């Protein structure tokens, strides 16, 4: 699954790339006016990932001897719209990414291509996305195809020891329109690891910031103090930190949290 240490090491560059890309999307939309009328996702092509909080929506099922699915999980999703008409949605997840763990013992290195030889197992999900938000500024996708890989490590291929990792989303809803531009989403999600399956409620936020206090989550950027800002000022955000918190799960440190929602979707003040 996704390395939390890797997230920590890449946190600031990812935040900065997210802000620059979000600014570029907003500028482009303002020129074309599409920002007011089109379904928008914060595109991974600009370096943006959604930080995803996964809250258990039910107990684990299966033997659960080769996979662990706790009540609270974290992931990062990379999303985009593709195609000439921009009506095809695409998604990848950092928890399902191929890695080489045999070149340098004790380390893993991301590799660009799938290791699973089964063509029915997709490394990314792809489906249609509506052209425009509804009256509530929601862009909804009823179902997102399963992402599944049975081999994620080169050592698993060499030893022929497959281990299922899959994600299936239903009821994916982006908050869109000119004010929000798809910077958050909610979905019903089902994760499988090995012989263990669990349903979750997935909540994603595209601009992320680590924090020690609520002041660090101020939407006004101040790079000199390490605050990159950019979180929509209309969102109800807290510094999620402390032992057992989502923030600790992401940063690995109970004293260092992440700025995240404290209200259910759409989580407005």
N, C-alpha and C positions, 0 to 999 in steps of 0.2 A: 504494500500500500504506500501512499505518499509519505515521503520523509519529512517530518516536522523540522528537522535540522536544516534541510534544504530550503524550506520555506523561510526560516529565520535568515539564512544567509542571503536570500534574494529579495527580502521584504522591501527594502528601500528602493532598489532599482525598479521593482515591479510597481510600486506605488507611483513613482515618478513617471514611468511609461504610461500607466493608467491615466494619470492626469493629463499628460500631453495628448494622448490619443483621444480622450473624452473631449478635450478642448477642440481638437481638429474635427471631430464628428459634429460638435455643436456649430462650429464655424461653417462647415460644409452645408449642414442642414439649413442654417440661416440664409445662406446664399440661394439655395434651391427651393427653400420653403418646405422641403420634404419632412423636416423635423416636426412639423405640426400635423402632418397627415399620414406618415408612414409608420409601420411597425419597425421599431429600431431595437437592435441588441448591441451591447457594447462589444465591439468586434475584437476577436483575439488577434487579428492581423495587426492591430495597433499596440499589441503588447498587454492587452487587458485580460485578466482572469477574474472570474467571480469567486470570491471566498464563500464557501457553502457550509452552513450549519445544518447538520442532520440530527433531528430530534426523533427518537423512537416513536413510532405510531402503533407499536404492538410488539409482542414477544418474538424472539428468534424461533425459527422452526428448523427441523433437520437434526442430524446427529451432533453437529457443531463440534466435531473433533479435529477438523483440519482448518477451521476458520473461526475468527472471533469477530463478532459484531456487537459492540457495546451500545448502550442506550444513547450515548452522545458521540457523534463522529464529526470529522471535518474533511473537506475535500476542496479541490479547485476545479472549476469547469471553464473550458475555453469554448467560446461560442462565436458564430459568424453567420452572415447571410451571403449566399453565393448565387451564381447564375445571372444570366443577362437581365432577367426581370427582378432579381433580388427577392424572389419568393421561395427560396430554398434555405431552410435553417439547418445548420450543422453544429455539432457539439462533440467535444472530447472531454475526458476527465483525467486529472493528474494521477488519480489512484489506479487508473488502468493505462499504464504507459510502458512500453517495452524497455528493458534495461539489460545491459551487458554486465554480468557479475563475474566473468571468468578472466578477463584481460588483466585486471589488477586485483589480486586477492584482498577481500575486505572492503571493497568499494563497488559501487554500481555506477554506470554511465548510461544516460539516456541514449537510445538509438531511434532513428526516424521511422523504421518500418516494423510491421507486425511480425511476431515470431510464431503465432498460431497458424498452422497450415490449413485450417478448416475455413474455406471461403464463406461459409455461412456465419462465421463469427466476426463481427465488425469491430474495428478499433474506434470508430466514431459513428454517431447517429446522424441520420439525415432525413428530413421530412419537410412538408410544406408549412409555410408560415403565412398568416393573413397579410394582406397588403396594408390594411389600416386598422388602428385600434377601434374598440367599440365605444359606446357612449361614456363608459366609465374609465376610458384611457387604458384599457386592458387589451393586450395582444395574447390570445389564448391558443395553445396547441393541445388538443385533446390527448394525443399519444405521441411519444417519442420512441423510436425503435430502440431495442436493447443494444447496449454496448457490452460485448463479451469477448474475453480472451482467456483461453485455457493455458497459454504459455506466456509469461511476462518476463522470465529470466532466461538467459542463454543456458544456464546450468540445468534448468528444467527441460529444455529441448534436448540437451546432450544426454540427460539421464532418462528421458522419456517419462517424466513425472508431471503430468498435467494437473493443474489446480484452477478450478473455475473462479473467475472474477467477473461479475456482471453488474450492470446498473440499468434499471428500467424506470423511465419517468412517465407519469400520466398527469393530466391536468396542469400542465406547465402554463403559468400566467406571468407575463411581464407587465410591470407598470410603465406605461409609455406616454406618448404625447410630448409636447414641447417642454414641459417642466421636468419630466422624469427620464425620458429617452431610454427606457429599458435598463435602468441602472440597478433594478432589483427584480427578483422573481420569487415565486413560490411554486412548489410542485409536490405531488405524491411520488415517492421514490422507493424502489425495492432493490436492496443490495444483496448479492450472493458472493460469499467467499468460501471456496471449497464446498463442504457439505452443510453450510449454514446460510440461512436466508432470513432477512429482517426488513420490515417496512419502516420507512422514515418519512417525516415531513422535511423537505429540503427548502432552505431559505438562502438566497444568494444576494450578495452585495458586490458591486463591481469595483468601487474605489475603497480600498482598505487602508487602515492606519493603525499601527501599534500605539499603545497608550499606557500611561501610569495613572493619569487622572482624566476626568471628563474634559478638562481644558484642552487636552491633546486631541480631542475629537472636534474641536472648533472647525467649521467648514472653511474658515479663512486661512489660506496657505501662509506658512512662515518657515521656509526651508532652513533658515539660520538656526532654528531651534529644533529641527528635525520633524516639524509638523508640515505635511504636504497638503493637508486639507482636501477639498474637492468633494467631500460627502455632501449630498444635497441638504441644504439648510432646513428643508421642510420635513426631513426624516427625524423620527424620534430615536435618538442614538444614546447609548451609554458606553462607558469603558468597561467592557465585560472582562473581569479579571478575578483572580482568587483561586484557591485550591479547588480542583474539580470543575472549573469553569470552562466554557468554550474557548475563552482567551488563552488559558493555560494549555489547552489541547493544541492550539495553533502555535504558540510561541515557545512552549516547553518551560515557561517560567510563571509561577502564580502571581508574581509581582508585575509582570508585563502582560497587559491584556490587548484586546483588539476592539476597535470602535464598531459596535454592531447594534442591531435593533433591540429594543426592549418592549415592542408591541407587535401583535400579530399583523400579518400582511393586510393592508399596505403600509402599516407602521408610520403613519403621519402624526405630527405633533397635534 
